[in-house]
């Protein structure tokens, strides 16, 4: 039986749905029973806050594997609460040159797993799209519909390599099925990288409209203008940290994903076709 921590979140819900379809028993571990019920999935949840060690131990009791879709900063608590192989979801934010609490937490979670010697893996996905309720490509499309131009740092020349939620789920299940000799950290991403400008155009095309022309702008004025979006109705909020990350390449070798997990990710065009309704 797999205990799924963070089962009511986007990746957790997708994982539980896939486990159910495969006939693999699972126990959802959540903080809020009402939020779990809203997913419409079967399974009596175990209620536990990750900061509550006794409750977490009880929630994970009897599991043969643990999959955590919660933030990787919670790895020490999870490792302390169980003695079975674990699969954690991290993030490629751990490689970013722009340090923040999110990335620092992922690095700390990875270090905790690797130093523990526990069999298992931490999977670092790139930008995830295609999940029910995700706000990456949907938010980008909504913004581009409203703007006459697409102001991007350095004209959007830096690389991205987004991964579809289905491939994240397949990677987690593959990691759960493998008998690891020790801990591993594996990056998971789409099959190829492309410039952010080309990614933006692909998203707009899949959403059924032509992308606005890209206008190169320095980073500083974009960060200064980002809070103004909140003043315009219907426009999604763009965070300064997101703009900063547009000034670094996010392209990764996925050889370990293919070799150790046996997962061949789908291409961006196919993933976007699944994300946006047919037009």
Buried (B, 14 or more C-beta within 10 A) or exposed (E): EBBBBBBBBBBBBBBBBBBBEEEBEBBBBBBEBEBBEEBEBEBEBBBBEBEBEEBBBBBBEEBEBBBBBBBBBBBBBBBEBBEBBBBBBBBBBBBBEEEEEBBEBBBBBBBBBBEBEBBBBBBBBBBBBBBEEBEBBBBBBBBBBEEEEBBBBBBBBBBBBBBBBBBBBBBBBBBBEBEBEEBBBBBBBBBEBBBBBBBBBBBBBBBEEEBBEBEEBEBEEBBEEBEEBEEEEEBBEBEBBEBBBBBEBBBBEBEBBBEBBEBEBBEBEEBBBBBBEEE
